[in-house]
Structure formats: C-alpha cells, structure tokens
Amino acid sequence: MHTVSCLLFNNRRIRIGSIVCSLLLLSVNSVFAQSAARIDAIYVDNITRSIIVGGAYLNNTPTMKVILGEAGMMGPMGLMGLPGTLGATGPESTQGIQGAAIPQGPSGTGYARTQAIFGTGPITHFDADGFKIDSPDAATIRLTNTAGGFLDFGLSAPTGCSVPTSTGATTTNTSQTFRFSFGAGETSSASLCTEGSMVLVTVHSQAAGVVRIFQCQRHTSNANVCQRLN
C-alpha cells in the first residue's frame, strides 16, 4: 500500500486527509454485514483509489478490496449569504485643539513721491530698469533710454491747455504719446498744464522684465511731483 488516508479501529475514527472513515465503514457494513463477524480496519489507498477492508471471517478472507469510482463533478456554488447587520455607531470623538491665530502682517507702504522744484534742471524722478524719468522744467515730464535695451514708452497728458477761469478751474482733453526705443539716449516727453494737471507714465522694460507706472502732477508754477505706483 502506498499511502493511508484514514484508519478505523474498534469503531474509533481517525481522520487523516479529507475522507472520514465512518462513512466508508457504513457502506462496507451494508455490503458485507452477513459475511463479516467483525471489521477491524479500513484502509484508503490514494494511489490506486481503492479501499482495503480488514477483519476476521470476512467471506472467509481476512482482507477484501473495494475499488472506488471516479470522483463526481463539483456541485454548483451555494448562494451568497445575507449581509450582516450594521454595527452600532461609535462614540463621537472629542474636538481637536484650535490652532494658534496667525498675526496680521504690517500694512504695506507706497513708494515715496519725488519733487522737482526749479531752480535749475533737469531734476530726476526715477533712474533704474534701463530708463530715467526727469523734468528739465516744471512743465515737462521726460523719458530717456539709458541702457540701450528695448523699451516701450507711453505718456498720457493734457492737450490744448486753456487759461483757467476765475475760480481757477480748467478743463481740457487728454492725448497719448507712445513709441518704442532701442538706443541709449532716445527720449519721449509730455507737457503739463497749470497746477493740478496730470501725466500718466507707463514704461515696459524688456531687459528688466517689468512694466512700471508713474503718476506725475504739476504742483506749483515752478514745481512738479511724481510717484511710482508699482
């Protein structure tokens, strides 16, 4: 015999493998009950798929061999069981500690104004990023290319300055002066009218990668002011 899956001695069952001996003994007894005084053991041979029955006076033969048939096909899978009941809701956790407040940063400050009070000009308002803003006199705002890089100049200024009324009020139209500049020393300028008139200056510096904006205004008959906005 090659291998033994299970044994049965004196009606005591021993499981070895996947076959239960008591079931085999029941079927053997039903066949050989009249011939066997007793059955001492049942052996299952897994290699030859046979059962060896051993006992006293079993058809006058101590041992008989029962050939097993082929295993049947696997039965269909059983139905899925019902879902289990939903567990109880767990206790609510405590609220976490509130984070510390972030202090507010200080308020930003704008760029300081520059004044050109005449006297003798020109007076510089700004000189960086490859260009300069200055005033040769109180009525003029001038742009100059200082580095020879590519610049876009733009000025919005009043046109047709008229004589102020008795209350000092003056109304006028606005025009734009604009150009591009490659060469160092190239300029563009705009004129202010009387006190309160304004010039808006916009310069794009390709080399610096910035667009700068300035607001300039006639302050008095002999002065003007400018302030950088960005």
Protein Blocks (a to p, Z undefined) as FASTA:
>chain_A
ZZdfbdceehiacdehjbdfklmmmmmmmmmmmmpmbdfbdcddfklopaddddehihhi
abdcddddddddddddddddddddddddddddddddddddddddddddddddddddehjd
dddfbdcehiacddfbfkbccdddfkopacdddddddehiacddfkopacdddddddddd
fbghiacddddddehiacddddddfklopacddddddfblmbccdddfZZ
